[in-house]
Amino acid sequence: MFPALETHLKQTIPDPYEDFMYRHLQYYGYFKAQRGSLPNSATHQHVRKNNPQYLLHGSLGGKDDLIPDTLQKEKLLWPTSLSSAVHRQIEAINRDSHMLSLPHLRSRQLLYDELDEVNPRLREPQELFSFLSTKRPLLAPRWPIECEVIKENIHHIEWAPPQPEYFYQPKGNEKVPEIVGEKKGTVVYQLDSVPTEGSYFTSSRVGGKQGIIKELAVTLQGPEDNTLLFESRFESGNLQKAVRVDTYEYELTLRTDLYTNKHTQWFYFRVQNTRKDATYRFTIVNLLKPKSLYTVGMKPLLYSQMDANTHNIGWRREGNEIKYYKNNTDDGQQPFYCLTWTIQFPYDQDTCFFAHFYPYTYTDLQCYLLSVADNPIQSQFCKLQTLCRSLAGNTVYLLTITNPSQTPQEAAAKKAVVLSARVHPGESNGSWVMKGFLDFILSNSPDAQLLRDIFVFKVLPMLNPDGVIVGNYRCSLAGRDLNRHYKTILKESFPCIWYTRNMIKRLLEEREVLLYCDFHGHSRKNNTFLYGCNNNNRKYWLHERVFPLMLSKNAPDKFSFHSCNFKVQKCKEGTGRVVMWRMGILNSYTMESTFGGSTLGSKRDTHFTIEDLKSLGYHVCDTLLDFCDPDQTKFTQCLAELKELLRQEIHKKFHELGQDVDLEESWSDISLSDIESSTSGSDSSLSDGLPVHLANIADELIRRRRRVSKNKKKSLQTRKQRKEFASTLQKHPAFFKNSENSSFLPMRNENPRLNEVVFLFLTLCHTNSLTSQISTSLPQGDKCSSHLCYPNLTVPLGARKH
């Protein structure tokens, strides 16, 4: 559009990224320049609090450089040594904000929101602060500014109990305590300012809320005072209130997921000032799920600090008189359920923790990744990257694991495997399975080396770090279940899953993705199992079930194939499993690991330990080798077994309906989805939709996209226009060489008008109405070799976004 300006900028202006990096490093003290000597470094700290679409953008805290207007952006990004002609063209562009979106003028450092409007904040330099090294401390977690956070570092040791931990066997006479609440009890712990439904996330900082941290626990009256001291203001903690209703009896209220009024299931809190010889009763009064594994023998987890220090004993299952029941307190709102149990602490004056499951925090993950980054061997085949920043500004890590290839052809031939965990923050089971997988795939085992030779692993160990940090069970700081929004168009509001989907989309353009698996936890069914997607292509009939069946054979005492389900429900269309399947990944799964334990084989009626979960990560690797074995004997045997199992299932279903079916005939008319029941156990099968402040942005973005699409369809509608366009293509076949590395950039300045025609052609390639005329107009031998619109068309990768 402005070729003279473009040429002048390329010749006279240094790289904006390098210029910005130098200024940014000065600002953070990496060079000798003082902070105050930099122009505009911290003088504009105005956040647009009255505009909802900008409320989520100040999430990186107090050191964000906010630049209020376009003119000041230009002063920072462009040197002043421009000719007057160039200045006049820049001023013309500033008068028309639409011009800022041009590819050759748009800065890589200014952030743009979903509506393509400039966000008054500069992008963080790539890899500057996300690089892990023992030479500097770990990145401290960022909390919403409403959250109070204690300064203590909470750490637990890993430990495997020497004996199996059996399920609790109900005796039938378990006490069902009456809920009395604050009226008859004494509040001994309560969080005051906790954001709930109606509010939404605005900004964050390291350490959370500024100011002095309140002492929420009661003050002990002396050494004889046996009141328990509660605390949960640490990573992944979520206790809201504790009420003492008797000498050794407490009612506990869990904090809901931030910015919501529900999702109370995960719990994790600390108690101090314990007494050894007393029997305590704890009752959680506001659980929301009518069914729970606590009804079939699951026990809570206890951690004693004295046991850890003196005997190296970690988390263990404890509790008696365990009962899960409906709360009879009727407040006219949604029904609540209670979990009650009794416990005897092992020591006097001990510090103990209770948890729904083995905690695995964001800091735990960073410590693990730090050990990988500093390992001279593992760092050769494991590349640690930043996928994106979460809403609160915490790093979402991406690991690329593969052995170096000898040739480009060998590298291109590798298939990809994508694994992720902790999209639901309270399902820490996923992190322990992921840790087991990483321990094995990063080891020097011959099988691990073989897997790295034949695959490229893309690993996202913690998709929702914000939720993990604040102790949410289900949601991100957007107040929504991320695993219902994988189709989102709101990049700024759901960055973790938007960038995940985009990364996988690019990966699919490079190579085949053999398998996608997202690690979860399940609160209503025991064992481990997979949810997949039925394939309607008869060529690959039942193939999506082979991997789960193989996994059940490799881990027969932990994995239940009969618990697997492959039905795609409408309410699950936004899940990672379904979205990746619709993108073309045949083997797309959700792995569900129970919060309870196993009902299979040698581990029957015992709780899962950390080692059990980590072993599942190993079995995923082992099954991958079986699944990809060049000798297809195992694969063929599994297919035959699956057909027989399905035959039996069909016969059973029709027998229940009182109908006869000829199982010797073709099964093509029988829908597998009709045979299977829906998946059960998901905490929120239905999406809550978007919050109002995000729904407005989404609606506006959809309207803009429709307008752009409508304008594209109007281009070259007449036959005369199409003939002139095809004639232009025939005259310049050099633009459509078969080389994948061909580029339009060297030709732009030579013929600007022709360059515009080419970019117009790229835009029109997305409409099906012109493909037939264009393909017949191309001269023989000059057809293109890409799949962008139709198989015979090539478009350089760098030009697709235009």
WONORDA-V421506 format. One record per residue. N is the residue number from 1. SS is DSSP state (alpha for helix, beta for strand, coil for the rest). Layout:
N/SS  N/SS
This chain:
1/coil  2/coil  3/alpha  4/alpha  5/alpha  6/alpha  7/alpha  8/alpha  9/alpha  10/alpha  11/alpha  12/alpha  13/coil  14/coil  15/coil  16/alpha  17/alpha  18/alpha  19/alpha  20/alpha  21/alpha  22/alpha  23/alpha  24/alpha  25/alpha  26/alpha  27/alpha  28/coil  29/coil  30/coil  31/coil  32/coil  33/coil  34/coil  35/alpha  36/alpha  37/alpha  38/coil  39/coil  40/coil  41/coil  42/coil  43/coil  44/coil  45/coil  46/coil  47/coil  48/coil  49/coil  50/coil  51/coil  52/alpha  53/alpha  54/alpha  55/coil  56/coil  57/coil  58/coil  59/coil  60/coil  61/coil  62/coil  63/coil  64/coil  65/coil  66/coil  67/coil  68/coil  69/coil  70/alpha  71/alpha  72/alpha  73/alpha  74/alpha  75/alpha  76/alpha  77/alpha  78/coil  79/coil  80/coil  81/coil  82/coil  83/coil  84/alpha  85/alpha  86/alpha  87/alpha  88/alpha  89/alpha  90/alpha  91/alpha  92/alpha  93/alpha  94/alpha  95/alpha  96/coil  97/alpha  98/alpha  99/alpha  100/alpha  101/alpha  102/coil  103/coil  104/coil  105/coil  106/coil  107/coil  108/coil  109/coil  110/beta  111/beta  112/beta  113/coil  114/coil  115/coil  116/coil  117/coil  118/beta  119/beta  120/beta  121/beta  122/beta  123/coil  124/coil  125/coil  126/coil  127/coil  128/coil  129/coil  130/coil  131/coil  132/coil  133/coil  134/coil  135/coil  136/coil  137/coil  138/coil  139/coil  140/coil  141/coil  142/beta  143/beta  144/beta  145/coil  146/coil  147/coil  148/beta  149/coil  150/coil  151/coil  152/coil  153/coil  154/coil  155/coil  156/coil  157/coil  158/coil  159/coil  160/coil  161/coil  162/coil  163/coil  164/coil  165/coil  166/beta  167/coil  168/coil  169/coil  170/coil  171/coil  172/coil  173/coil  174/coil  175/coil  176/coil  177/coil  178/coil  179/coil  180/coil  181/alpha  182/alpha  183/alpha  184/alpha  185/coil  186/beta  187/beta  188/beta  189/beta  190/beta  191/coil  192/coil  193/coil  194/coil  195/coil  196/coil  197/coil  198/coil  199/coil  200/coil  201/coil  202/coil  203/coil  204/beta  205/beta  206/beta  207/coil  208/beta  209/coil  210/coil  211/coil  212/coil  213/coil  214/coil  215/coil  216/coil  217/coil  218/coil  219/coil  220/coil  221/coil  222/coil  223/coil  224/coil  225/coil  226/coil  227/coil  228/coil  229/beta  230/beta  231/beta  232/coil  233/coil  234/coil  235/coil  236/coil  237/coil  238/coil  239/beta  240/beta  241/beta  242/beta  243/beta  244/beta  245/beta  246/beta  247/coil  248/coil  249/beta  250/beta  251/beta  252/beta  253/beta  254/beta  255/coil  256/coil  257/coil  258/coil  259/coil  260/coil  261/coil  262/coil  263/coil  264/coil  265/coil  266/coil  267/coil  268/beta  269/beta  270/beta  271/beta  272/beta  273/coil  274/coil  275/coil  276/coil  277/coil  278/coil  279/coil  280/beta  281/beta  282/beta  283/beta  284/beta  285/beta  286/beta  287/beta  288/coil  289/coil  290/coil  291/coil  292/coil  293/alpha  294/alpha  295/alpha  296/alpha  297/coil  298/coil  299/coil  300/beta  301/beta  302/beta  303/beta  304/beta  305/alpha  306/alpha  307/alpha  308/alpha  309/alpha  310/alpha  311/alpha  312/coil  313/coil  314/coil  315/coil  316/beta  317/beta  318/beta  319/coil  320/beta  321/beta  322/beta  323/beta  324/beta  325/beta  326/beta  327/coil  328/coil  329/coil  330/coil  331/coil  332/coil  333/coil  334/coil  335/coil  336/coil  337/beta  338/beta  339/beta  340/beta  341/beta  342/beta  343/beta  344/coil  345/coil  346/coil  347/coil  348/coil  349/coil  350/coil  351/coil  352/beta  353/beta  354/beta  355/beta  356/coil  357/coil  358/coil  359/coil  360/coil  361/coil  362/alpha  363/alpha  364/alpha  365/alpha  366/alpha  367/alpha  368/alpha  369/alpha  370/alpha  371/alpha  372/alpha  373/alpha  374/coil  375/coil  376/coil  377/coil  378/alpha  379/alpha  380/alpha  381/alpha  382/beta  383/beta  384/beta  385/beta  386/beta  387/beta  388/beta  389/beta  390/coil  391/coil  392/coil  393/coil  394/coil  395/beta  396/beta  397/beta  398/beta  399/beta  400/beta  401/beta  402/coil  403/coil  404/coil  405/coil  406/coil  407/coil  408/alpha  409/alpha  410/alpha  411/alpha  412/alpha  413/alpha  414/coil  415/beta  416/beta  417/beta  418/beta  419/beta  420/beta  421/beta  422/coil  423/coil  424/coil  425/coil  426/coil  427/coil  428/coil  429/alpha  430/alpha  431/alpha  432/alpha  433/alpha  434/alpha  435/alpha  436/alpha  437/alpha  438/alpha  439/alpha  440/alpha  441/alpha  442/coil  443/coil  444/coil  445/coil  446/alpha  447/alpha  448/alpha  449/alpha  450/alpha  451/alpha  452/alpha  453/alpha  454/alpha  455/beta  456/beta  457/beta  458/beta  459/beta  460/beta  461/coil  462/coil  463/coil  464/coil  465/alpha  466/alpha  467/alpha  468/alpha  469/alpha  470/alpha  471/coil  472/coil  473/coil  474/coil  475/coil  476/coil  477/coil  478/coil  479/coil  480/coil  481/coil  482/alpha  483/alpha  484/alpha  485/coil  486/coil  487/coil  488/coil  489/coil  490/coil  491/coil  492/coil  493/coil  494/coil  495/alpha  496/alpha  497/alpha  498/alpha  499/alpha  500/alpha  501/alpha  502/alpha  503/alpha  504/alpha  505/alpha  506/alpha  507/alpha  508/alpha  509/alpha  510/alpha  511/coil  512/coil  513/beta  514/beta  515/beta  516/beta  517/beta  518/beta  519/beta  520/beta  521/beta  522/beta  523/coil  524/coil  525/coil  526/coil  527/coil  528/beta  529/beta  530/beta  531/beta  532/coil  533/coil  534/coil  535/coil  536/coil  537/coil  538/alpha  539/alpha  540/alpha  541/coil  542/coil  543/alpha  544/alpha  545/alpha  546/alpha  547/alpha  548/alpha  549/alpha  550/alpha  551/alpha  552/alpha  553/alpha  554/alpha  555/coil  556/coil  557/coil  558/coil  559/beta  560/coil  561/alpha  562/alpha  563/alpha  564/coil  565/beta  566/coil  567/coil  568/coil  569/coil  570/alpha  571/alpha  572/alpha  573/coil  574/coil  575/coil  576/alpha  577/alpha  578/alpha  579/alpha  580/alpha  581/alpha  582/alpha  583/coil  584/coil  585/coil  586/coil  587/beta  588/beta  589/beta  590/beta  591/beta  592/beta  593/beta  594/beta  595/coil  596/coil  597/beta  598/beta  599/coil  600/coil  601/alpha  602/alpha  603/alpha  604/beta  605/coil  606/beta  607/beta  608/coil  609/coil  610/alpha  611/alpha  612/alpha  613/alpha  614/alpha  615/alpha  616/alpha  617/alpha  618/alpha  619/alpha  620/alpha  621/alpha  622/alpha  623/alpha  624/alpha  625/alpha  626/alpha  627/alpha  628/coil  629/coil  630/coil  631/coil  632/coil  633/alpha  634/alpha  635/alpha  636/alpha  637/alpha  638/alpha  639/alpha  640/alpha  641/alpha  642/alpha  643/alpha  644/alpha  645/alpha  646/alpha  647/alpha  648/alpha  649/alpha  650/alpha  651/alpha  652/alpha  653/alpha  654/alpha  655/alpha  656/alpha  657/coil  658/coil  659/coil  660/coil  661/coil  662/coil  663/coil  664/coil  665/coil  666/coil  667/coil  668/coil  669/coil  670/coil  671/coil  672/alpha  673/alpha  674/alpha  675/alpha  676/coil  677/coil  678/coil  679/coil  680/coil  681/coil  682/coil  683/coil  684/coil  685/coil  686/coil  687/coil  688/coil  689/coil  690/coil  691/coil  692/alpha  693/alpha  694/alpha  695/alpha  696/alpha  697/alpha  698/alpha  699/alpha  700/alpha  701/alpha  702/alpha  703/alpha  704/alpha  705/alpha  706/alpha  707/alpha  708/alpha  709/alpha  710/alpha  711/alpha  712/alpha  713/alpha  714/alpha  715/coil  716/coil  717/coil  718/coil  719/alpha  720/alpha  721/alpha  722/alpha  723/alpha  724/alpha  725/alpha  726/alpha  727/alpha  728/alpha  729/alpha  730/alpha  731/alpha  732/coil  733/alpha  734/alpha  735/alpha  736/alpha  737/coil  738/coil  739/coil  740/coil  741/coil  742/coil  743/coil  744/coil  745/alpha  746/alpha  747/alpha  748/coil  749/coil  750/coil  751/coil  752/alpha  753/alpha  754/alpha  755/alpha  756/alpha  757/alpha  758/alpha  759/alpha  760/alpha  761/alpha  762/alpha  763/alpha  764/alpha  765/coil  766/coil  767/coil  768/alpha  769/alpha  770/alpha  771/alpha  772/alpha  773/alpha  774/alpha  775/alpha  776/alpha  777/alpha  778/coil  779/coil  780/coil  781/coil  782/coil  783/coil  784/coil  785/coil  786/coil  787/beta  788/coil  789/coil  790/coil  791/coil  792/coil  793/beta  794/coil  795/coil  796/coil  797/alpha  798/alpha  799/alpha  800/coil  801/coil  802/coil
